[in-house]
Amino acid sequence: MNPFYFGSSAEPLLGVYHSPNVQSARDSAVLLCPPIAQEYILTHWSYRRLADMLANEGFDVLRFDYFGTGDSAGHSKDATIEIWHENIKTAANELLELSGLPITVSIRENERILARKPGSDEYSIAELSDGERNALLIAAAVLTAKPNTLILIDEPERHLHRSIISPLLTHLFARRRDCAFIVSTHEVLLPIDHPDSMTLLVRSCSYQGKNASGWEIDIVTGENAIPEDIKLDIYGARRRLLFVEGTEESLDKPLYGLLFPQITVVPKGNCREVERSTIGVRAAADLNWVHAYGLVDSDGRGHEDRRRRPRRCGCARAP
């Protein structure tokens, strides 16, 4: 519990901030607006107890006294409803700052509530982008779900860039450890951002009439430390991989793609990276469904080297 003064220096308001329990911290804050006159006195202990309980549950909580009441500046005879409305807005912005949320709110004509981010103009919820709306809907649905709920999130990348949706999901997963999540996505980098999760690669689906009757799925668990670049090669690829030298812009990939049309060709730059990737995939116990091969250039190496290295790493050398 931390008492302090905030607002204007001429007419400061007394606030009492209750910091959240770090072990159950939430992405939410509570502003307790007290009653006035006799009710203020009668409920003071109850509001303090309520603030402590909310903070223990992980909420940022702020209690405060209106202008002309309690220990805030001013006299009750000078207080008006309009001033107290302004006090609530000031207290709300103070709470957002204490909670680490870089947003300020204001109330305009016809009680319109507007928000503003640092360096931006005010905007209403009607002016939110599709991505902002989608992020709010996902966060609201997850944070308000009942405990032990299975939450399905379908293709969040449709309206949100990976740089936004990935940290958002990480935050929501941490806040709702009492729930289970299934996220369907075409963004191959999204599962890489969450290495502790189990990834299901859906290969195909069979139907009986209009109903799905079976799925062909490969599983990548989070138990083995598979390098991120190798995971990226696997996600979205066929079950047979051919690692070759060269880059995405060189002729190696289209040339070998024509020679091996049923295999996913992955350029890895040089022979050392081809061998490392091939060995890494073959050594991963939970990637037994992936058949990885490597093909490197001879580069003038001797006959014994050409015979020995393929047997060691599963690579072959082009003549």
C-alpha positions in Angstrom: 0.0 0.0 0.0 1.6 3.3 -1.1 -0.1 6.6 -0.4 0.8 9.6 -2.6 -0.5 12.8 -4.1 -1.1 13.2 -7.8 -2.8 15.6 -10.3 -2.1 19.3 -10.3 0.3 20.8 -7.8 -2.2 23.5 -6.9 -5.0 21.0 -6.1 -3.4 17.6 -5.5 -5.5 14.5 -4.9 -4.6 11.9 -2.4 -4.2 8.4 -3.9 -3.4 5.0 -2.4 -1.9 2.5 -4.8 -2.0 -1.2 -4.0 0.5 -3.0 -6.2 -0.4 -6.4 -7.6 0.8 -9.8 -6.3 3.6 -10.5 -8.9 2.9 -14.3 -8.8 -0.7 -13.7 -10.1 -0.2 -10.3 -11.9 -2.9 -9.5 -14.5 -3.3 -7.2 -17.5 -6.1 -5.4 -15.7 -6.4 -2.6 -13.2 -9.2 -1.4 -10.8 -10.0 2.2 -9.9 -12.1 2.4 -6.8 -14.3 5.5 -6.8 -15.5 6.2 -3.3 -19.0 7.5 -2.2 -19.2 10.9 -0.5 -20.4 12.3 2.9 -21.5 9.8 5.5 -21.2 6.8 3.1 -17.5 7.6 2.6 -16.8 7.2 6.3 -18.9 4.0 6.6 -17.3 2.3 3.6 -13.7 3.4 4.1 -12.5 0.2 5.8 -14.5 -1.9 3.3 -12.8 -0.2 0.3 -9.4 -0.6 1.8 -10.1 -4.3 2.4 -11.4 -4.7 -1.1 -8.3 -3.1 -2.6 -6.0 -5.4 -0.7 -8.0 -8.5 -1.9 -7.9 -7.3 -5.5 -4.2 -6.6 -5.4 -3.6 -10.1 -3.9 -5.5 -11.5 -7.0 -3.0 -9.7 -9.3 -4.8 -6.4 -10.1 -3.3 -2.9 -10.0 -5.6 -1.0 -7.6 -5.9 2.7 -6.9 -8.1 4.4 -4.2 -8.4 8.1 -4.1 -10.2 11.1 -2.5 -12.2 13.5 -4.6 -11.4 17.2 -4.5 -12.7 18.7 -1.3 -13.1 15.4 0.4 -10.9 13.3 2.7 -7.2 14.3 2.5 -7.3 15.8 -1.0 -7.0 19.5 -1.6 -9.9 22.0 -1.6 -13.1 22.6 0.4 -16.4 20.7 0.0 -18.3 23.9 -0.6 -16.2 24.4 -3.8 -16.7 20.8 -5.1 -19.0 20.0 -8.0 -20.1 16.9 -9.9 -18.1 18.2 -12.9 -14.9 18.5 -10.9 -15.4 15.0 -9.5 -15.9 13.6 -13.0 -12.6 15.3 -13.9 -11.0 13.7 -10.8 -12.1 10.3 -11.9 -10.4 10.8 -15.3 -7.2 12.1 -13.7 -7.2 9.1 -11.3 -7.8 6.7 -14.2 -4.8 8.1 -16.2 -2.7 7.9 -13.0 -3.6 4.2 -12.6 -2.8 3.4 -16.3 0.6 5.0 -15.8 1.2 3.0 -12.5 0.1 -0.2 -14.3 2.6 0.4 -17.2 -0.1 0.9 -19.8 1.0 3.8 -22.2 -2.6 5.0 -22.8 -4.5 8.1 -21.5 -8.2 8.5 -21.6 -10.4 11.6 -21.7 -14.1 12.3 -21.8 -15.5 14.7 -24.4 -19.0 15.9 -25.4 -21.9 13.5 -25.0 -19.7 11.5 -22.6 -17.6 10.1 -25.5 -14.6 8.2 -24.1 -11.4 8.7 -26.2 -8.0 7.2 -25.9 -4.6 8.4 -26.9 -1.2 6.7 -27.3 2.1 8.6 -26.8 2.6 10.9 -29.8 -0.8 10.2 -31.4 -4.1 12.0 -31.7 -7.2 11.0 -29.7 -9.3 8.3 -31.3 -12.5 6.4 -30.3 -13.1 2.7 -30.4 -15.0 3.2 -33.7 -11.7 4.3 -35.3 -9.7 1.3 -34.2 -8.0 -0.7 -37.0 -9.1 -4.3 -37.7 -5.9 -5.4 -36.0 -6.5 -3.4 -32.9 -10.1 -4.7 -32.7 -8.9 -8.2 -33.2 -6.3 -7.9 -30.5 -8.9 -6.5 -28.1 -11.3 -9.3 -28.9 -8.7 -12.0 -28.4 -7.5 -10.5 -25.1 -11.0 -10.0 -23.8 -12.1 -13.5 -24.7 -9.1 -15.1 -23.1 -9.0 -13.0 -19.9 -12.7 -13.5 -19.2 -12.8 -17.2 -19.9 -13.8 -19.5 -17.1 -11.0 -21.6 -15.5 -10.2 -25.0 -17.2 -11.5 -23.7 -20.6 -10.1 -25.0 -23.9 -9.6 -21.8 -25.9 -9.5 -22.0 -29.7 -7.8 -19.1 -31.6 -8.2 -19.4 -35.4 -5.5 -17.8 -37.6 -4.7 -14.7 -35.5 -2.3 -13.6 -38.2 -5.1 -12.6 -40.5 -5.4 -9.2 -38.9 -2.2 -8.9 -36.8 1.4 -9.0 -37.7 3.6 -11.6 -36.0 5.5 -8.9 -34.1 2.2 -8.1 -32.4 0.3 -11.4 -32.1 3.3 -13.4 -30.9 4.0 -11.4 -27.7 0.3 -11.0 -27.2 -0.2 -14.8 -27.1 2.9 -15.2 -24.9 1.3 -12.8 -22.4 -2.1 -14.4 -22.5 -0.6 -17.9 -22.1 1.2 -16.7 -19.0 -1.9 -15.0 -17.6 -4.2 -18.0 -18.2 -2.2 -21.0 -17.0 -5.5 -22.5 -15.8 -6.7 -22.9 -19.5 -5.5 -24.9 -22.5 -5.0 -23.3 -25.9 -5.2 -24.5 -29.5 -4.0 -22.0 -32.1 -4.4 -22.7 -35.8 -2.1 -20.7 -38.0 -0.4 -20.6 -41.4 2.4 -18.4 -40.0 5.3 -20.9 -39.6 7.3 -18.6 -37.3 4.5 -18.4 -34.7 5.2 -21.9 -33.2 8.9 -21.1 -33.2 8.2 -18.1 -31.0 6.6 -20.5 -28.4 9.2 -23.4 -28.2 7.5 -25.0 -25.1 4.3 -25.7 -27.0 3.5 -28.8 -29.0 3.1 -28.2 -32.7 0.8 -30.3 -34.9 1.6 -30.2 -38.6 -1.7 -31.0 -40.5 -0.7 -32.7 -43.7 -4.2 -33.6 -45.1 -7.8 -34.3 -44.2 -10.1 -37.0 -45.5 -13.9 -36.6 -45.7 -17.0 -38.7 -45.7 -19.5 -36.5 -47.5 -19.2 -33.0 -46.0 -17.8 -34.2 -42.7 -14.1 -34.7 -41.8 -13.4 -38.3 -41.0 -9.6 -38.3 -40.5 -6.5 -36.2 -40.3 -2.9 -36.9 -41.2 -0.8 -35.1 -38.6 2.8 -35.0 -37.6 3.8 -33.8 -34.1 6.7 -31.7 -33.0 6.9 -31.5 -29.2 8.8 -28.9 -27.1 10.8 -31.5 -25.3 13.9 -31.6 -27.6 16.0 -28.5 -28.2 15.7 -28.4 -32.0 17.5 -25.3 -33.5 15.1 -22.6 -34.6 16.4 -22.5 -38.2 15.9 -26.3 -38.5 12.3 -26.0 -37.2 11.7 -23.3 -39.8 12.9 -25.6 -42.5 10.5 -28.4 -41.3 7.3 -26.3 -40.7 5.4 -26.1 -44.0 7.7 -28.6 -45.8 7.1 -32.1 -47.1 8.2 -35.1 -45.0 11.3 -35.5 -47.2 13.8 -32.7 -47.1 16.8 -32.1 -49.3 19.4 -29.6 -47.9 21.6 -28.2 -50.6 24.2 -25.5 -50.9 23.3 -22.1 -52.3 20.7 -19.4 -51.4 17.1 -18.6 -52.2 18.3 -16.5 -55.1 20.8 -19.0 -56.6 20.1 -21.6 -59.2 20.5 -24.6 -56.8 17.0 -24.6 -55.4 15.1 -24.4 -58.7 17.5 -26.9 -60.4 17.2 -29.5 -57.6 13.5 -28.8 -57.4 13.1 -30.0 -61.0 15.2 -33.1 -60.3 13.4 -34.0 -57.1 9.8 -32.7 -57.5 8.4 -34.7 -54.5 11.0 -33.4 -52.0 11.2 -30.0 -50.4 14.6 -28.4 -51.4 16.1 -26.1 -48.7 19.2 -24.1 -49.6 21.6 -23.7 -46.6 24.4 -21.6 -48.0 27.5 -23.8 -47.7 28.4 -27.5 -47.2 29.0 -27.1 -43.4 25.4 -25.8 -42.9 24.0 -28.6 -45.2 25.7 -31.2 -43.0 24.7 -29.5 -39.7 21.1 -29.3 -40.7 21.0 -32.9 -42.0 22.6 -34.2 -38.8 20.3 -32.1 -36.6 17.1 -33.4 -38.1 18.2 -37.0 -38.1 19.3 -36.8 -34.5 16.0 -35.4 -33.2 14.0 -38.2 -31.6 10.6 -36.5 -32.1 11.3 -35.9 -35.9 11.4 -39.6 -36.9 8.7 -38.8 -39.5 11.1 -36.4 -41.3 13.5 -37.9 -43.9 16.4 -35.5 -44.3 19.1 -35.7 -46.9 22.0 -33.5 -47.8 23.6 -32.8 -51.2 26.9 -30.9 -51.4 29.3 -30.0 -54.1 32.5 -32.0 -54.5 34.6 -28.8 -54.7 37.7 -30.8 -55.7 37.8 -33.0 -52.6 39.6 -36.3 -52.7 38.0 -39.7 -53.2 38.3 -40.8 -49.6 36.7 -37.6 -48.3 33.8 -38.0 -50.7 33.2 -41.6 -49.4 33.7 -40.9 -45.7 31.6 -37.7 -45.1 28.3 -39.0 -46.6 28.3 -42.0 -44.4 28.9 -39.9 -41.3 26.1 -37.3 -41.8 23.7 -38.6 -44.4 24.9 -36.4 -47.1 25.9 -37.2 -50.7 28.2 -35.2 -53.0 27.3 -34.1 -56.5 30.1 -34.9 -59.0 
